[in-house]
Amino acid sequence: MLDNDQARVVAHDDGPAAVLAGAGSGKTRCTTERALRRLTEGGVPGDAMLLLTFTNKAAGEMRERLRSRLPAALSLPWIGTFHAFGSQLLRRHGRAIDVPANATLMDPDDGRRMLDALLAGPFPDRERRQQMMDLQDLVSARGLDVTEPDDLLAIKSVLDDQRIGPRAAARFLERLRRYDREKRRAGILDFGDLILLPARLLRRDADLAARLRGGLRDVTVDEAQDTDGAQFRLLRLLVPESRTVLLVGDDDQAIYEWRHARPENMREFIDTYEAQVYRLERNYRSTPAIVTGAATLVRNNADRLEKNPYAVRSEPGGEAVRFCIHADVDAMADHVVEEIGARLKAGVSADGVAVLYRKNRLARVLESAFLRAGLPYRVKAGMDLLSFADVRMMLAAGRLAANPADVRALSRLADLVPGLGARGVGRLLEAGPDDPLRQAGRLGSQAARHVEQLAAAVAGLRRAGPRGLRQWCETTPLFADWLRQRARRGQRAAGDGSLDDALSPMRGRMQAIQRAMDRRLEGAAAGDSATRWSTALEVMTAANDDPDVEQPQVTLCSIHASKGLEWPEVHLFGFSEGLMPMARDGLVENLPEERRLAYVAITRAQNRLTLHHADRLDIGVGQGVQAADVSRFLAEITAGQPVQEVDCRPGALPVIAAEPDAAPTDWLARMRRELGRH
């Protein structure tokens, strides 16, 4: 049953529109219902509809919802991320701009290393090169193409804003063009290329652009507030002749400006296209106390698209938002774990509880407390898994199987080959980049033998396909030996544990990556070997995806990683100045975004929300443990909704309330422990 506002969105036919969808307002259902109506009643063919999502997980959920209800005679629309769409467009038509169908995607570390090496000549100072690499990120995120004369003026403006002089700017642009040429030569892509190159393709191939726009009748962009300038420029090239583009999002949940997202894209779209505006303000997720507190907080931001979220659930006298004060971070962690333990004993499922934090480093003290208490938990890593060397090596093997010319993947895999090294890789590349592993004769006998073994193993992986990647890593002697060496080093550093114990985290990470790749393949159409590899390796773009959990566990995750998720019970860990809002050198760089982060964290909770502050903690700025003040956001929340304060510090009068579902012995035992401290 749709409410009136949702029904108006679902009924929207042709023309541009923006849906301002607050937290918990049912936007995914709304988007799916509209797509279903357009496909079944509006006569829009599946191949004329495009649904662009922020994560692969969201795309999968939307795809399953439509598949379960769409008549068998009708085809599904294309559903996926901007990056996945760009990758598919390049696979089909990229040859026109020198991108081969088997082009492989570098992980971010490889991309930065390659760019760093190219910048080293004109910019020998490391800090200066870091500045230039950050500028390249900014130029790419704005969709500015160094090979396009029409973009040069805008690029120059970016460099002028950063006070880059004319000579340095000229050297910088020359190296960016060389970076582009080197990637094309090796058939490799960085993340920015998945947006930048499709836009280049459509600008240069007017016939293709016209065919694409002519074939489209309906385009929807989910989480539109998180699009950056490059994605918005690509979207403009995709607008159908009917101008039917639906942006769905909430600028109050825009938390990726640090990654160059532009929440103002929604406002500019509304103004430029004179779009119809719909508002979804009913919150079906959370209690009135949670919704009102969050709404009062975020209204302190200026220049937001006006909306007034309110709770549909009517719970007069329901549980208030709680604010707990602790002496230090260890006491805070112990208290959180103690409360969660009591809730689990009362019958709450572990997967219904989450602890959210502003900085990942806070997970360490929480993990220690969970381990001491023996409670089940998981740290939601998402594709932070790419920060681990074993995962990057695993994906490099897949990249080289997909594209023998991927020199960055080969450079990483050189660590598997005894006696190879950078100089040996250089010799392999002297004959050209087409298939360097076939040039083993250029090396000494021992290194040549190992390179031949690697070449044979990679050929076998190419035949096995992406579903066999994890097994290949664990059974190929060169790779398995490398894993064991890393495990032994970790074992010696820890000073205890067996080799299997040391290997277990690596195997778990590789299994998580394999599962994520398999899910991508399940949701994709059949294709040739290059297409399957490219589809599977797009797992590297899935920033917020996460592997399945086999048993109920309490979730520990950063606020950024919690986006799009919800739990019945949420603890917000570190509701303190310096963390929320986060400060560097005592200054908050982007207070509106920090406030939006707090809004997102609060609205993840359905039924119970507890904010936690510690008087002394290490906020991670290199100054160790220091006194901390309560977050300024507490006053903004309480301006619209009373908050129950609980002082958990030694010497404070204990405020112990029986949990409604808890056994009497749980809270009574806790009271005795508290009294015993005084």
C-alpha positions in Angstrom: 0.0 0.0 0.0 1.5 3.3 -1.1 1.0 6.5 0.8 -0.2 9.6 -1.2 3.3 11.0 -1.7 4.7 7.7 -2.8 1.7 7.2 -5.2 2.5 10.5 -6.9 6.1 9.5 -7.5 5.0 6.1 -8.9 2.5 7.8 -11.2 5.1 10.1 -12.7 5.4 9.5 -16.5 7.6 11.6 -18.8 9.7 14.6 -18.0 12.4 15.4 -15.5 11.7 15.0 -11.8 13.5 15.0 -8.4 12.3 12.9 -5.5 13.5 14.3 -2.1 13.4 11.1 -0.1 14.1 11.3 3.6 15.6 8.5 5.7 13.2 5.5 6.1 10.7 7.0 3.6 10.5 3.9 1.3 12.4 5.3 -1.6 13.6 1.9 -2.9 10.1 0.6 -2.9 8.9 3.7 -4.6 11.5 3.5 -7.3 10.9 -0.1 -7.9 7.1 0.3 -8.1 7.5 3.1 -10.6 9.8 1.1 -12.8 7.4 -1.8 -12.6 4.4 0.4 -13.6 6.4 1.9 -16.5 7.4 -1.5 -17.8 4.0 -3.2 -17.5 1.6 -0.3 -18.1 3.6 2.4 -19.7 4.9 0.4 -22.6 8.5 1.2 -21.8 10.7 -1.8 -23.0 13.3 -3.1 -20.6 16.2 -2.1 -22.8 14.9 1.5 -22.9 15.1 1.9 -19.1 18.2 2.6 -17.1 18.4 2.4 -13.3 21.7 3.8 -11.8 22.5 3.0 -8.2 25.2 3.9 -5.8 26.3 0.3 -4.9 26.2 -3.1 -6.5 24.2 -4.3 -3.4 21.5 -1.8 -4.0 21.4 -2.8 -7.7 21.0 -6.4 -6.7 18.2 -5.8 -4.3 16.3 -3.7 -6.9 16.9 -6.3 -9.6 15.5 -9.1 -7.4 12.4 -7.0 -6.5 11.6 -6.4 -10.1 12.4 -9.9 -11.3 10.0 -11.4 -8.7 7.1 -9.3 -10.0 7.8 -8.7 -13.7 5.9 -10.9 -16.1 8.1 -13.5 -17.8 7.4 -12.0 -21.2 9.0 -8.6 -20.2 12.7 -8.0 -19.9 14.4 -6.4 -17.0 15.9 -2.9 -17.4 19.6 -2.3 -17.0 20.3 -1.9 -13.3 23.7 -1.1 -11.9 26.2 1.6 -10.7 27.6 4.4 -12.8 30.9 2.6 -12.9 29.3 -0.7 -14.0 27.4 1.1 -16.8 30.6 2.9 -17.9 32.5 -0.4 -17.9 29.8 -2.1 -20.1 29.8 0.8 -22.5 33.6 0.6 -22.8 33.5 -3.2 -23.4 31.1 -2.8 -26.2 32.4 0.4 -27.9 35.7 1.3 -26.3 37.8 0.4 -29.3 36.8 3.7 -30.8 38.9 5.5 -28.2 41.6 2.8 -27.9 40.1 0.8 -25.0 40.2 -2.9 -25.7 37.3 -5.2 -24.6 39.6 -7.0 -22.1 40.9 -3.8 -20.5 41.4 -4.4 -16.8 40.7 -2.2 -13.8 43.7 -1.3 -11.5 43.1 -1.1 -7.8 43.6 2.4 -6.3 47.1 1.6 -5.0 48.3 0.5 -8.4 46.9 3.6 -10.0 48.5 6.0 -7.6 51.9 4.2 -7.9 51.8 4.4 -11.7 50.9 8.1 -11.6 53.5 8.8 -8.8 56.2 7.2 -11.0 55.3 9.4 -14.0 55.2 12.6 -11.8 58.6 11.8 -10.2 60.6 13.4 -13.0 59.2 17.0 -13.0 58.2 16.8 -9.3 61.0 15.1 -7.3 59.6 16.3 -3.9 57.3 13.7 -2.4 54.9 16.2 -0.8 54.6 18.1 -4.1 53.8 14.9 -6.0 51.1 14.1 -3.4 49.6 17.5 -4.0 49.6 16.8 -7.8 48.0 13.3 -7.3 45.3 14.9 -5.2 44.7 17.5 -8.0 44.4 14.6 -10.5 41.7 13.1 -8.3 39.9 16.4 -8.3 40.2 17.0 -12.0 38.9 13.5 -12.7 36.0 13.7 -10.2 34.9 16.9 -12.0 34.8 15.0 -15.3 37.5 17.2 -16.9 39.4 15.4 -19.7 43.0 16.5 -20.3 42.7 15.3 -23.9 39.7 17.6 -24.6 40.6 21.2 -25.7 37.2 22.4 -24.4 38.1 21.3 -20.9 41.5 23.0 -20.6 40.1 26.3 -19.4 38.3 24.6 -16.6 41.3 22.5 -15.7 43.4 25.7 -15.6 40.9 27.3 -13.3 41.3 24.3 -10.9 45.1 24.7 -10.9 44.8 28.5 -10.4 42.6 27.9 -7.4 45.4 25.7 -5.9 48.0 28.3 -6.8 49.8 26.1 -9.3 52.1 28.3 -11.5 52.2 28.2 -15.3 55.4 26.1 -15.6 54.2 23.5 -13.0 50.8 23.4 -14.6 52.3 22.7 -18.0 54.4 19.9 -16.6 51.5 18.5 -14.7 49.2 18.4 -17.8 51.9 16.8 -19.9 52.3 14.0 -17.3 48.5 13.5 -17.1 48.3 13.1 -20.9 51.2 10.6 -20.7 49.4 8.8 -17.9 46.4 8.5 -20.2 48.5 7.2 -23.1 50.3 4.6 -20.9 47.0 3.3 -19.6 45.7 3.0 -23.2 48.9 1.2 -24.3 48.6 -1.4 -21.5 44.9 -1.8 -21.7 44.3 -0.8 -18.1 41.9 1.6 -16.4 41.7 3.4 -13.1 38.4 4.1 -11.3 38.0 7.6 -12.8 38.3 6.1 -16.3 35.0 4.2 -15.9 33.2 7.6 -15.9 35.6 9.8 -17.8 36.2 7.5 -20.8 32.5 6.7 -21.5 31.9 10.5 -21.6 34.8 10.9 -23.9 33.4 8.1 -26.1 30.0 9.7 -26.4 31.4 13.2 -27.1 33.6 11.8 -29.9 31.1 9.4 -31.4 28.1 11.5 -32.1 26.3 8.7 -33.9 26.7 6.3 -30.9 25.5 9.1 -28.5 22.4 9.7 -30.6 21.6 6.0 -30.8 22.0 5.6 -27.1 19.8 8.6 -26.2 17.3 7.6 -28.9 17.0 4.1 -27.4 16.4 5.4 -23.9 13.1 6.5 -22.6 13.5 6.5 -18.8 16.5 7.0 -16.6 16.5 6.9 -12.8 19.5 7.8 -10.5 19.3 6.5 -7.0 21.3 8.3 -4.2 21.7 11.2 -6.5 23.1 13.4 -3.7 26.3 11.2 -3.9 27.1 11.8 -7.6 30.2 13.8 -8.4 30.8 16.2 -11.2 32.0 13.5 -13.6 28.9 11.3 -13.1 26.7 14.3 -13.6 28.4 15.2 -16.8 28.0 11.6 -18.1 24.3 11.7 -17.1 23.8 14.8 -19.2 25.0 12.9 -22.2 22.4 10.2 -21.5 19.3 12.3 -21.1 16.6 10.8 -23.4 14.8 12.9 -26.0 11.7 12.9 -23.6 14.0 14.3 -20.9 12.6 11.7 -18.5 15.2 11.5 -15.8 14.3 10.9 -12.2 16.8 11.9 -9.5 16.1 10.2 -6.2 18.0 11.3 -3.1 18.3 13.3 0.1 20.9 16.0 0.4 20.6 15.7 4.2 22.3 12.3 3.7 25.2 13.6 1.5 28.3 12.3 3.3 30.8 12.0 0.5 32.0 15.5 -0.2 35.5 14.4 0.9 35.3 12.1 -2.1 34.2 15.0 -4.4 30.5 14.2 -4.3 28.3 17.2 -5.1 25.0 17.3 -3.3 24.3 20.5 -5.2 23.9 18.4 -8.4 20.3 17.8 -7.3 19.5 21.5 -7.0 21.2 22.3 -10.3 19.2 19.5 -12.0 16.0 20.9 -10.6 16.8 24.4 -11.8 18.4 23.5 -15.2 15.7 21.0 -16.3 12.8 22.7 -14.4 12.1 19.4 -12.8 9.0 18.4 -11.0 9.8 18.0 -7.2 8.3 15.3 -5.0 8.9 15.0 -1.3 8.8 11.8 0.7 8.8 13.0 4.3 7.1 10.1 6.2 9.7 8.0 8.1 8.5 4.4 8.5 11.7 3.2 10.0 12.3 4.9 13.4 10.5 6.0 16.5 9.3 9.6 16.9 12.1 10.3 19.4 14.7 9.3 16.9 13.1 11.0 13.8 12.4 14.3 15.7 15.9 14.5 17.2 17.6 13.8 13.8 15.4 16.3 12.0 16.0 19.0 14.5 19.8 18.4 14.2 20.0 18.6 10.4 17.8 21.7 10.1 20.8 23.6 11.5 22.4 23.2 8.0 21.8 26.1 5.6 21.4 25.7 1.8 19.6 22.4 2.0 16.5 21.4 0.0 13.7 21.9 2.4 11.9 18.8 3.8 10.3 18.0 7.1 10.6 14.4 8.0 8.2 13.0 10.6 7.6 9.6 12.1 4.6 7.5 11.0 5.0 5.2 14.1 2.9 6.6 17.0 4.5 5.6 20.3 3.6 8.1 23.0 5.8 7.6 26.0 8.1 5.4 24.0 11.8 5.1 24.8 13.8 8.3 24.6 17.2 8.7 22.9 19.8 8.0 25.6 23.1 9.8 26.1 25.7 8.0 28.3 28.8 9.7 29.7 31.9 7.6 30.5 35.2 8.3 32.1 37.4 7.0 29.3 37.2 5.1 26.0 37.9 1.7 27.6 35.0 2.2 30.1 32.8 3.3 27.2 33.6 0.2 25.2 33.0 -2.1 28.2 29.7 -0.4 29.0 28.5 -0.7 25.4 29.4 -4.4 25.3 27.8 -5.0 28.7 24.5 -3.4 27.5 24.5 -5.4 24.3 25.2 -8.6 26.2 22.2 -8.0 28.4 20.0 -7.3 25.3 21.2 -10.6 23.7 20.4 -12.5 26.9 16.9 -10.9 26.7 16.4 -12.4 23.3 17.5 -9.7 20.9 19.3 -11.1 17.9 22.9 -10.1 17.5 22.4 -9.0 13.9 19.8 -6.5 15.1 22.4 -4.5 16.9 25.1 -2.1 15.5 27.9 0.0 17.0 28.8 3.0 14.7 31.8 5.2 15.0 33.4 8.1 13.1 36.9 6.7 12.8 37.9 3.1 12.0 40.6 3.1 14.7 37.8 3.0 17.4 37.0 -0.5 16.3 40.1 -1.7 18.0 39.0 -1.0 21.5 35.5 -2.3 20.8 36.9 -5.5 19.4 38.9 -6.1 22.5 35.8 -5.5 24.7 33.8 -7.9 22.5 36.5 -10.6 22.7 36.7 -10.3 26.5 33.0 -10.7 26.8 32.8 -13.5 24.2 30.1 -11.8 22.2 29.7 -12.5 18.4 30.6 -9.5 16.3 31.9 -8.6 12.9 33.7 -5.5 11.7 32.0 -4.4 8.5 34.9 -4.0 6.1 33.2 -3.6 2.7 35.8 -3.1 0.0 38.2 -1.8 2.6 39.5 -5.3 2.0 41.4 -3.8 -0.9 43.8 -2.4 1.7 45.2 -5.9 2.3 48.2 -7.1 0.3 46.7 -10.6 -0.1 43.5 -9.3 -1.7 45.4 -6.9 -4.0 47.6 -9.8 -5.1 44.6 -12.1 -5.6 42.9 -9.5 -7.8 46.2 -8.8 -9.7 46.2 -12.5 -10.7 42.7 -12.1 -12.0 43.6 -9.0 -13.9 46.6 -10.6 -15.6 44.5 -13.6 -16.6 41.9 -11.2 -18.2 44.5 -9.0 -19.8 48.1 -10.3 -20.4 49.2 -6.7 -21.1 48.3 -5.4 -17.6 51.8 -4.3 -16.7 50.7 -3.0 -13.2 49.2 -6.4 -12.4 52.5 -8.1 -13.6 54.6 -5.7 -11.4 52.6 -6.8 -8.4 52.7 -10.5 -9.2 56.5 -10.2 -9.5 56.6 -10.5 -5.7 55.6 -14.2 -6.2 58.5 -15.0 -8.4 61.9 -15.5 -6.7 64.7 -13.4 -8.3 62.4 -11.4 -10.6 62.0 -7.9 -9.2 61.5 -4.6 -10.9 64.6 -5.0 -13.2 63.4 -8.4 -14.4 59.9 -7.0 -15.1 61.6 -4.3 -17.2 63.3 -7.0 -19.3 60.0 -8.8 -19.8 58.5 -5.6 -21.0 61.3 -4.8 -23.5 59.6 -6.7 -26.3 56.4 -4.8 -25.8 53.4 -5.1 -23.5 51.3 -7.7 -25.4 52.2 -10.7 -23.2 55.3 -10.1 -21.1 55.1 -13.5 -19.4 56.1 -15.1 -22.7 59.4 -13.3 -22.6 61.0 -15.5 -19.9 64.0 -16.2 -22.2 65.2 -12.7 -21.4 65.9 -13.6 -17.8 68.4 -15.8 -16.0 67.7 -19.5 -15.8 66.2 -19.6 -12.3 64.0 -16.6 -12.7 63.0 -17.8 -16.2 61.9 -21.1 -14.8 59.7 -19.5 -12.2 58.2 -17.0 -14.7 57.4 -20.0 -17.0 55.6 -21.6 -14.0 53.7 -18.4 -13.4 52.8 -18.1 -17.1 51.4 -21.6 -17.2 49.5 -21.0 -14.0 48.0 -17.7 -15.3 47.0 -19.5 -18.5 45.2 -22.1 -16.4 43.4 -19.4 -14.5 42.4 -17.8 -17.7 40.7 -21.1 -18.8 39.1 -21.7 -15.4 37.5 -18.2 -15.3 36.8 -15.9 -12.4 34.9 -18.4 -10.4 38.1 -20.3 -9.9 40.2 -17.4 -8.7 40.3 -18.2 -5.0 41.0 -21.9 -5.5 43.8 -20.9 -7.9 45.4 -18.7 -5.2 45.3 -21.4 -2.6 46.6 -24.2 -4.9 49.1 -22.5 -7.2 52.5 -23.2 -5.5 54.0 -19.7 -6.2 50.9 -18.0 -4.7 50.5 -20.4 -1.9 54.2 -20.1 -0.9 53.9 -16.3 -0.9 50.8 -16.5 1.4 52.7 -18.9 3.8 55.7 -16.5 3.9 53.4 -13.6 4.9 51.6 -15.7 7.5 55.0 -16.8 9.1 56.0 -13.1 9.3 52.8 -12.3 11.0 53.1 -15.4 13.3 56.6 -14.2 14.4 55.4 -10.7 15.0 52.5 -12.0 17.2 54.7 -14.4 19.0 52.1 -17.2 19.2 49.5 -19.2 17.2 49.8 -21.8 14.5 50.5 -21.2 10.9 46.9 -22.1 10.1 45.7 -19.5 12.6 47.9 -16.9 10.8 46.6 -18.0 7.4 43.0 -17.9 8.4 42.4 -14.1 8.1 43.9 -14.2 4.6 41.7 -17.1 3.5 38.7 -15.4 5.0 39.4 -12.2 3.0 39.9 -14.1 -0.2 36.7 -16.0 0.3 34.8 -12.7 0.9 36.2 -11.4 -2.4 35.3 -14.6 -4.2 31.7 -14.5 -2.9 31.4 -10.9 -4.0 32.7 -11.7 -7.5 30.3 -14.7 -7.8 27.4 -12.5 -6.9 28.3 -10.1 -9.6 28.5 -12.9 -12.1 25.1 -14.3 -11.0 23.5 -10.9 -11.7 25.1 -10.4 -15.1 24.2 -11.6 -18.5 26.3 -14.4 -20.1 29.2 -13.3 -22.2 32.6 -14.3 -23.4 35.7 -14.7 -21.2 36.7 -11.1 -21.3 33.2 -10.0 -20.3 33.0 -12.4 -17.4 36.4 -11.3 -16.1 35.6 -7.6 -16.5 32.2 -8.1 -14.7 33.8 -10.1 -11.8 36.6 -7.6 -11.3 34.2 -4.7 -11.0 34.0 -5.9 -7.4 36.8 -3.4 -6.8 34.3 -0.5 -7.4 31.8 -1.9 -4.9 32.8 0.5 -2.1 29.9 -0.2 0.2 29.2 -3.9 -0.6 29.9 -6.5 2.1 30.1 -10.3 2.2 27.2 -12.3 3.5 27.2 -13.1 7.2 26.6 -16.8 8.1 25.5 -16.4 11.7 24.0 -13.5 13.7 26.7 -11.0 14.8 26.7 -7.5 16.2 27.9 -5.1 13.5 30.8 -2.8 14.1 31.2 -0.2 11.4 32.0 3.3 10.5 29.2 5.7 9.9 30.1 6.0 6.2 29.9 2.2 5.9 26.4 2.2 7.6 24.9 4.3 4.8 21.8 2.5 3.4 21.5 0.1 6.3 19.4 -0.1 9.4 19.2 -1.9 12.7 16.6 -2.2 15.5 19.3 -1.0 18.0 22.2 1.3 17.4 25.0 2.6 19.7 26.8 5.7 18.5 30.4 5.4 19.9 32.3 8.6 20.5 29.6 11.4 20.4 32.4 13.9 21.3 34.0 17.0 20.0 36.9 16.1 17.7 35.0 13.0 16.5 31.5 14.2 15.9 32.1 16.7 14.4 35.6 15.5 13.5 38.3 18.2 13.8 41.9 18.5 12.6 44.1 20.9 14.5 41.1 22.0 16.4 39.2 23.0 13.3 36.1 21.4 11.8 36.7 21.6 8.0 33.1 20.9 6.9 30.6 21.3 9.7 27.5 20.8 7.4 28.8 17.4 6.2 29.7 16.4 9.8 26.2 17.2 10.8 24.8 15.1 7.9 27.0 12.2 9.1 25.4 12.5 12.5 22.0 12.6 10.9 22.8 9.4 8.9 24.1 7.6 12.0 21.0 8.5 14.1 18.5 7.5 11.4 20.1 4.0 11.1 18.3 3.1 14.4 14.7 1.8 14.3 13.8 1.4 17.9 16.6 2.2 20.3 19.4 4.7 20.0 22.2 5.4 22.5 24.8 8.1 22.2 28.1 7.5 24.1 30.7 10.1 25.2 34.0 9.6 27.1 35.6 12.5 29.1 39.0 11.3 28.0 39.9 9.6 24.7 42.4 9.6 21.8 40.7 11.2 18.8 43.6 10.1 16.6 45.4 13.3 15.9 48.8 12.2 17.3 48.4 13.9 20.7 47.3 10.7 22.6 44.6 10.6 25.3 43.1 14.0 26.0 40.1 15.5 27.7 37.1 15.7 25.4 34.0 17.7 25.4 30.5 16.5 24.6 29.5 16.9 20.9 27.9 20.2 20.1 25.3 18.2 18.2 23.8 17.0 21.5 22.4 20.5 22.2 21.0 20.6 18.6 19.2 17.3 19.1 17.8 18.2 22.5 16.4 21.4 21.1 13.6 19.3 19.4 13.5 16.2 21.5 14.4 15.4 25.1 17.3 13.1 25.7 17.7 10.8 28.7 21.2 11.4 30.2 22.9 8.5 32.0 26.2 9.2 33.9 28.2 6.0 33.9 31.4 7.5 35.5 32.8 6.2 38.8 31.3 8.1 41.7 28.1 9.1 39.8 24.8 8.0 41.1 23.8 5.0 39.1 20.8 5.3 36.9 19.8 1.7 36.4 16.5 0.9 34.7 15.3 -2.6 34.1 15.2 -3.4 30.4 11.6 -4.1 29.4 12.6 -7.6 28.1 15.5 -8.3 30.5 15.4 -10.9 33.3 15.4 -9.2 36.7 18.7 -10.7 37.6 20.4 -8.9 34.7 19.8 -5.3 35.9 20.0 -6.2 39.5 23.4 -7.8 39.1 24.5 -4.7 37.2 23.3 -2.4 40.0 25.3 -4.4 42.6 28.4 -4.1 40.4 27.9 -0.3 40.1 27.4 0.1 43.8 30.5 -1.9 44.5 32.6 0.6 42.6 31.6 3.5 45.0 
